[in-house]
Amino acid sequence: MPDRTWLIAVAAALWGTDGLLRQPLAGQLPAATIVFWEHLLIVAVLVPFLPSAVRAFRSATPKERTALILIGAGASAVATALFTRAFQLGDPVTPLVLQKLQPVIAVAAAALLLGERVRYRYWLFGVPALIGAWLMAFPNPLSAAPRAAAAALLAVAAAALWGVGTVLGRMVSVRIPSRDVTVLRFAIGLPASAIVLVSQGAPVAVTPAQLAPLALLALIPGLLGLALYYVGLRSTAAARATLAELAFPVTATLIGVNLLGTDLSPTQWLGLVVVVVSVTAVGLRERAPEPLVQVGTVR
């Protein structure tokens, strides 16, 4: 099966459009309300595929079922709520830079859960990509202290859940069709997001004006991005996928500059170039006879 690191990068670029819709909504609605409606709208679209997904869940092994539940409840519902809340408590930069902890978390989890062997040359691309992400996220990279400890902790927790979710997604996508994994992620995430909504006492109701951007947020960076992501993940090592996901902050930065009027410092532009070059180089290098990440047998 051909490597599809590029498809992971395309999906991540779609996620980068998230800020256009999420940030305005985060100023109007609680995080739990936004995440609940995202899941509700996506599940409504995916209803025709629910029977197939339920059959896939029933035929899955206990380990795969546990992974699917953790993906839906943790990486989908809870992580997205934490990330949205981080935007509300702090500035929009802190959650993005702390999200770059995902590769570190995912590489360790992939080695533990999937038996993936990361060659030392991986870090010749991975470390520059992380440094570039750091430069891109902060106007002054030498003064990058988070403005709010709460926002930082929420962003780190979201990054950890997403990083582990990448590895678990790779594990279940080996045997379960990508479409069923996508449907189950949101179907399991819906009741999980409802529990978060009730526990926080957040309102369910939204206005008609808010419904349209919620639908766009759910269907474009949400559903379409994730569907492409799981197709790519079936033949992409989890450690490599997390590096390709750095296309997310690149897209988010470009949108911020061109559509939201954000100004970038010279070091941020340097970081943008470093990330693009590193991610592209990994995709090309993985086509060689000896890839940087050797996919092991799922345990």
C-alpha positions in Angstrom: 0.0 0.0 0.0 1.5 3.4 -1.0 2.6 5.9 1.6 0.0 8.6 2.1 1.8 11.1 4.3 0.7 13.8 1.9 -3.0 13.0 2.5 -2.4 13.5 6.2 -0.9 16.9 5.4 -4.0 17.8 3.3 -6.3 16.9 6.1 -4.2 18.9 8.6 -4.4 21.9 6.3 -8.2 21.7 6.3 -8.0 21.7 10.1 -6.0 24.9 9.8 -9.2 26.6 8.5 -10.8 25.9 11.9 -9.8 29.2 13.4 -11.8 31.2 10.9 -15.0 29.8 12.5 -14.0 28.6 16.0 -12.5 31.8 17.3 -15.6 34.0 16.6 -17.8 31.3 18.0 -15.6 30.9 21.1 -16.4 34.5 22.0 -20.2 33.8 21.8 -20.7 30.3 23.2 -19.2 28.0 25.9 -16.7 25.5 24.6 -18.9 22.6 25.6 -21.8 24.0 23.5 -19.7 24.4 20.4 -18.2 20.9 20.7 -21.7 19.3 21.3 -23.1 20.9 18.2 -20.1 19.9 16.1 -20.7 16.3 17.0 -24.5 16.5 16.7 -24.3 18.0 13.2 -21.7 15.5 12.0 -23.6 12.5 13.3 -26.7 13.8 11.6 -24.9 13.7 8.3 -23.4 10.3 9.0 -26.7 8.6 10.0 -26.8 6.4 6.8 -23.4 4.9 7.7 -24.2 4.2 11.3 -25.4 0.6 10.8 -22.2 -0.4 9.1 -20.1 1.3 11.8 -22.1 -0.5 14.6 -21.4 -3.8 12.9 -17.7 -3.0 12.7 -17.7 -2.1 16.4 -19.4 -5.3 17.3 -17.0 -7.4 15.3 -14.0 -5.5 16.7 -11.7 -7.1 19.3 -12.0 -5.9 22.9 -8.7 -4.0 22.4 -10.1 -2.3 19.3 -13.3 -1.4 21.0 -11.5 0.2 23.9 -9.3 2.2 21.4 -12.4 3.4 19.6 -14.1 4.5 22.8 -10.9 6.4 23.8 -10.7 8.0 20.4 -14.3 9.2 20.4 -14.5 10.3 24.0 -11.0 11.5 24.5 -9.4 12.6 21.2 -12.7 13.9 19.7 -15.0 15.3 22.4 -12.8 16.1 25.4 -9.7 17.2 23.5 -11.7 19.5 21.3 -13.5 21.0 24.3 -10.2 21.6 26.1 -8.7 23.2 23.0 -11.7 25.5 22.5 -11.6 26.5 26.2 -7.9 27.3 25.9 -8.7 29.8 23.2 -11.3 31.4 25.5 -9.0 31.7 28.5 -5.7 32.7 26.8 -4.4 34.1 23.6 -4.8 32.2 20.3 -1.1 31.5 20.1 -0.5 29.5 23.2 -2.8 26.6 22.3 -1.2 26.3 18.9 2.4 26.1 20.1 1.6 23.7 22.9 -0.2 21.5 20.4 3.2 20.9 18.9 3.9 18.5 21.8 1.8 15.9 19.9 4.7 14.4 17.9 6.7 13.8 21.1 3.7 12.1 22.8 2.7 10.1 19.7 6.2 8.8 18.9 6.5 7.4 22.4 3.0 5.9 22.3 3.6 4.5 18.8 6.7 2.7 20.0 4.8 1.3 23.0 1.5 0.4 21.4 2.3 -0.3 17.7 5.9 -1.5 17.8 7.0 1.2 15.4 10.7 1.6 15.2 11.9 5.2 14.7 15.3 5.5 13.0 17.6 8.2 14.4 17.4 10.0 11.0 13.7 10.8 11.7 14.8 13.4 14.2 16.9 15.1 11.5 13.5 16.2 10.1 11.4 16.1 13.3 13.5 18.4 15.5 13.7 21.2 12.8 9.9 20.9 12.3 9.3 21.3 16.0 11.7 24.3 16.2 10.0 25.8 13.2 6.6 25.4 14.8 7.9 27.2 17.9 9.3 30.0 15.9 6.1 30.3 13.9 3.9 30.4 17.0 5.5 33.3 18.9 6.5 36.7 17.6 9.4 36.7 20.0 10.6 33.1 20.4 12.8 34.1 23.4 9.8 35.4 25.3 7.3 32.6 25.0 5.9 32.3 28.5 2.1 31.4 28.5 -0.1 34.3 29.5 -2.4 32.0 31.5 -1.4 28.8 33.3 -4.9 27.4 32.9 -4.9 28.0 29.1 -1.5 26.3 28.9 -2.6 23.2 30.9 -5.7 22.8 28.8 -3.8 23.0 25.6 -1.2 20.5 26.8 -4.0 18.1 27.8 -5.6 18.5 24.4 -2.3 17.8 22.7 -1.8 14.7 24.8 -5.2 13.3 23.9 -4.8 14.1 20.2 -1.3 12.5 20.1 -2.5 9.3 21.7 -5.6 9.4 19.5 -3.3 9.4 16.4 -1.7 6.2 17.6 -4.9 4.5 18.5 -6.4 5.5 15.1 -3.5 3.9 13.3 -4.1 0.8 15.3 -7.8 0.3 14.6 -7.5 1.5 11.0 -5.4 -1.5 10.1 -8.4 -3.8 10.2 -11.5 -1.5 10.4 -12.5 0.5 7.3 -11.6 4.2 7.5 -15.2 5.3 7.1 -16.4 3.2 10.0 -13.6 4.6 12.2 -14.7 8.1 11.3 -18.4 7.4 12.0 -17.6 5.7 15.3 -15.3 8.6 16.4 -18.2 11.1 16.2 -21.0 8.7 17.2 -19.1 7.8 20.4 -18.0 11.5 20.8 -21.6 12.7 20.8 -22.7 11.2 24.1 -19.3 12.1 25.6 -19.7 15.7 24.5 -23.3 15.7 25.9 -21.9 14.6 29.3 -19.4 17.4 29.2 -22.2 19.8 28.3 -24.4 18.7 31.2 -21.5 18.6 33.7 -20.6 22.2 33.0 -24.2 23.5 32.9 -23.6 24.9 29.4 -26.7 25.8 27.3 -27.8 23.6 24.4 -29.6 26.2 22.4 -27.9 28.3 19.7 -29.2 31.1 17.5 -29.9 30.7 13.8 -27.0 33.0 13.1 -24.7 30.7 15.1 -26.0 27.5 13.5 -24.5 28.3 10.0 -20.9 28.8 11.2 -21.3 25.7 13.5 -22.3 23.6 10.5 -19.4 24.8 8.4 -17.0 24.2 11.4 -18.3 20.7 11.8 -18.4 19.6 8.2 -15.3 21.1 6.6 -12.4 21.1 9.0 -14.2 18.5 11.1 -15.8 15.8 9.0 -14.0 16.2 5.7 -10.6 16.8 7.3 -11.0 13.7 9.5 -12.3 11.5 6.7 -9.2 12.3 4.6 -7.0 11.8 7.7 -8.2 8.3 8.4 -7.8 7.2 4.7 -4.2 8.4 4.9 -3.6 6.9 8.3 -4.3 3.4 7.0 -0.9 3.3 5.2 1.0 6.0 7.2 3.1 5.3 10.3 1.7 7.2 13.3 4.9 8.9 14.1 5.1 10.1 10.5 1.5 11.2 10.5 2.0 13.5 13.5 4.8 15.3 11.7 2.6 15.8 8.6 0.0 17.2 10.9 2.2 20.2 11.4 0.6 21.5 8.1 -2.2 22.6 10.5 -0.3 25.5 12.1 1.1 26.5 8.7 -2.4 26.8 7.2 -3.6 28.6 10.3 -0.8 31.1 10.1 -1.4 31.8 6.4 -5.1 32.3 7.1 -4.3 34.6 10.0 -2.1 36.8 7.8 -4.2 36.9 4.7 -7.7 36.8 6.1 -7.6 37.9 9.7 -5.0 40.7 9.4 -2.4 39.1 11.7 1.2 40.4 11.4 4.1 37.9 11.5 7.5 38.7 12.7 10.6 37.7 10.7 11.2 34.7 13.0 7.7 33.5 12.4 8.2 33.6 8.7 11.4 31.7 9.2 9.5 29.1 11.2 6.9 28.8 8.5 9.5 28.0 5.9 11.3 25.5 8.2 8.0 23.6 8.9 7.0 23.4 5.2 10.5 22.2 4.1 10.7 19.6 6.9 7.2 18.1 6.3 7.8 18.0 2.5 11.2 16.4 3.0 9.8 13.7 5.3 7.1 12.8 2.6 9.8 12.5 -0.1 12.2 10.6 2.2 9.6 8.0 3.1 9.5 6.8 -0.5 13.0 5.5 -0.2 13.7 1.8 0.3 14.5 2.3 4.0 11.9 4.7 5.5 12.5 6.8 8.6 9.8 5.1 10.5 9.5 1.3 10.2 5.9 0.1 10.8 5.8 -2.7 13.2 3.1 -5.4 13.8 0.2 -4.0 15.8 0.3 -5.7 19.2 
